Amino acid sequence: MKRLGVIGVLALAVVATACSSAAGRDEAGAIITAGSVKVHELEIGDCLASAGVEAAETVNAVPCAEPHLSQVYHVYEMDAGAFPTQDEILLDVATVCLPMVETFVGVNAVESEYDLSYFAPTEDGWIEGRRQIACFLYRGCDVLVGSAEGSGR
């Protein structure tokens, strides 16, 4: 079975650089200008300049036609309740994200050439009501160009 990376967001305090500006989106929501996006505002199809950063509250997003290292393939909200343990988050992610690889890429997670990981809410974010999980794919350290959506890879 495909190994699911654990790059959940465990931010204690991360300061976004003052120089970064927000990514621009078109009317359909696609990134059209590179910039920062809050992790809890990621959308399906967003391409990211990194393959995940532990302790990040924002990530740099780029248009998928530009070189990037990862892409969001599914986003969902965890059920309300007490802040989950890392094991509970991982089980939830495995249950929800793994099947969605086939929907996005066109082959199941085992057959896909992509590695998988996710961004999860911090405890502070959870308390504030942010429960979004953003599942993303990447291919090691390979630079990607174009969307993985429907690629059959």
C-alpha positions in Angstrom: 0.0 0.0 0.0 1.2 3.5 -0.8 2.9 5.1 2.2 1.1 8.2 3.4 3.5 10.9 4.6 2.9 12.7 7.8 3.4 16.3 7.1 0.5 17.5 9.2 0.7 21.1 10.2 1.9 21.3 13.8 2.6 25.0 13.9 3.5 26.5 17.3 4.2 29.9 15.8 5.1 30.5 12.2 5.6 34.0 10.9 4.8 34.4 7.2 7.3 36.5 5.4 6.2 40.1 5.0 7.3 40.1 1.4 4.9 37.4 0.3 1.5 38.5 -1.2 -1.6 36.4 -1.5 -2.0 34.2 -4.5 -4.5 35.4 -7.1 -7.4 33.3 -8.2 -9.6 33.5 -11.3 -13.4 33.3 -11.1 -13.3 29.5 -11.1 -10.9 29.5 -8.1 -7.7 28.4 -10.0 -4.4 30.0 -8.9 -3.4 32.5 -11.6 -0.7 34.4 -9.9 1.8 32.9 -7.4 1.6 33.9 -3.8 0.8 32.7 -0.3 -2.3 30.8 0.7 -3.4 30.0 4.2 -3.3 26.2 4.6 -6.9 26.1 5.8 -7.9 28.0 2.5 -6.3 25.5 0.1 -8.6 24.2 -2.7 -8.6 21.1 -4.8 -6.2 21.6 -7.7 -4.0 24.1 -6.1 -0.3 23.6 -7.0 2.3 24.3 -4.4 5.9 25.4 -4.5 6.8 22.9 -1.8 5.9 19.3 -1.0 4.8 20.3 2.5 6.3 22.0 5.4 5.9 21.0 9.0 4.7 23.8 11.1 3.3 26.0 8.3 0.3 28.2 8.4 0.7 29.4 4.9 2.2 27.9 1.7 3.3 29.3 -1.6 0.9 28.4 -4.4 1.7 28.8 -8.1 -0.3 28.3 -11.3 -0.1 24.6 -12.2 1.5 25.5 -15.6 4.5 26.8 -13.6 7.1 24.4 -12.0 5.8 23.1 -8.6 6.4 20.3 -6.2 2.9 19.2 -5.1 -0.8 19.6 -5.8 -3.9 19.4 -3.6 -6.2 16.6 -4.8 -8.8 16.6 -2.0 -10.0 18.9 0.7 -12.5 18.0 3.5 -13.5 19.0 7.0 -13.0 16.6 9.9 -15.9 16.0 12.3 -16.2 18.4 15.2 -15.2 17.2 18.7 -12.1 17.2 20.8 -8.8 18.0 19.0 -7.8 14.6 17.5 -4.5 12.8 18.2 -2.0 12.4 15.4 -3.1 8.7 15.1 -6.7 9.7 14.8 -5.9 12.3 12.1 -3.8 9.7 10.2 -6.6 7.2 10.3 -9.1 9.8 9.1 -6.8 10.9 6.3 -6.2 7.3 5.2 -9.9 6.6 5.1 -10.9 9.8 3.2 -7.8 10.8 1.1 -6.6 7.5 -0.2 -9.7 6.7 -2.2 -9.8 10.2 -3.7 -6.5 9.7 -5.5 -8.4 7.7 -8.2 -11.0 10.3 -8.5 -8.4 13.0 -9.1 -5.6 11.2 -10.9 -7.4 8.4 -12.6 -5.6 5.5 -11.0 -5.8 4.2 -7.4 -3.3 5.2 -4.7 -1.4 1.9 -5.0 -0.9 2.2 -8.8 -0.2 5.9 -8.7 3.4 7.1 -9.1 2.7 9.9 -6.6 3.5 10.0 -2.9 0.7 11.4 -0.7 0.6 13.6 2.3 -1.7 16.2 3.9 -2.0 19.4 5.9 -4.0 19.1 9.1 -5.2 21.8 11.5 -3.2 23.0 14.5 -4.7 22.7 17.9 -5.2 26.5 18.0 -6.8 26.4 14.6 -9.1 23.5 15.7 -10.2 25.6 18.7 -11.0 28.5 16.3 -13.2 26.1 14.2 -10.7 25.3 11.4 -11.0 21.5 10.7 -9.9 21.3 7.1 -7.6 18.6 5.9 -5.9 19.3 2.5 -4.6 16.1 0.9 -1.8 16.6 -1.6 0.4 14.6 -3.9 4.0 14.9 -4.9 6.6 12.8 -6.7 9.6 12.8 -4.4 11.7 15.8 -5.1 10.7 15.9 -8.8 9.6 19.2 -10.2 6.1 19.0 -11.7 4.7 21.1 -14.5 1.0 20.9 -15.3 -1.9 19.4 -13.3 -1.9 15.8 -12.1 -5.7 15.8 -12.5 -6.7 13.1 -15.0 -3.1 12.2 -15.7 -3.5 8.4 -15.0 -0.2 8.5 -13.2 
